[in-house]
């Protein structure tokens, strides 16, 4: 009877430990599982993952960040 009780406590401890790890590491585990699913999927093409919907969007939308607006650089009249 003592062996059965010990076995049940051990199994319950393993199950509770597994649940704790799943809850604590959920974001990391989801990303890992998604990566595994993608790598095992023969129909997955990484080129289909499009970040930007506009392919003609410039890589650098503001080519000269030091340039100021013309209204901001108007001369100040000193009296």
N, C-alpha and C positions, 0 to 999 in steps of 0.2 A: 504494500500500500504506500509506503514511503517513496518508492521508486517512481510510482505513477504520479504522485504529487510533485516530486522534484522535476519530472519530465514536463508536466503541465506548466509549472512555474517558469521553466527554462523556455518553453515554446512561447508563452505569453510575453516573456522578456524580449525574445527575438522579434516578435511581431510588433511590440511597442517601440523597440529601437528602430525597426525599419520605418514605421510610420513617422517617428520623430525626424529621421534623416530626410524622408520625402518632404516633410513640411518645411524643415529648416533650409534645405538646399533646392527648393522648387525651381527658382529661375534658372539656376545653373543646370539642373537636370533636364529641364525642358529644352534648353538650347542644345545640349548634348544629344538628346533623343531626336531632335529635329535634324541635326547634322547627320546622325546615323541613318535616319530614314531617307534623307536626300542622297547620301552616298550609296545606299542599297537600292535606290529606285533607278532602273535602267532608262526610264523615260525622262528623268530630270536633266535639264540643260541649264547650267549656270548663266549662259548668255541670255536666257529669257528673263532673268531678274533685272528689271529696268528700274534704276533709282529715279531718274528724271524722265518725265513724260515728254519734255521738249528737247529733242535731240539737237536742235540748233541753238540752244541756250548758251551764252558765252561762259567760258570757264572762269573768267575774271570779270564780273559785271562792272566793277569800278576800277579802270586801269590805272588811275592816278589818285591814290587816296590822300595825297598831300595837297591836292588842288582844292581851293576853297570856293564857295559860292560867290558869284560876282557881287551880290548884294552885301555879303558879309565882309568883303574886302574894300568897300567904298571908303574914300579918304575922309578923315575927320577934320573938320574945320576948327582950328584953334583960334581963340580970341585973345 
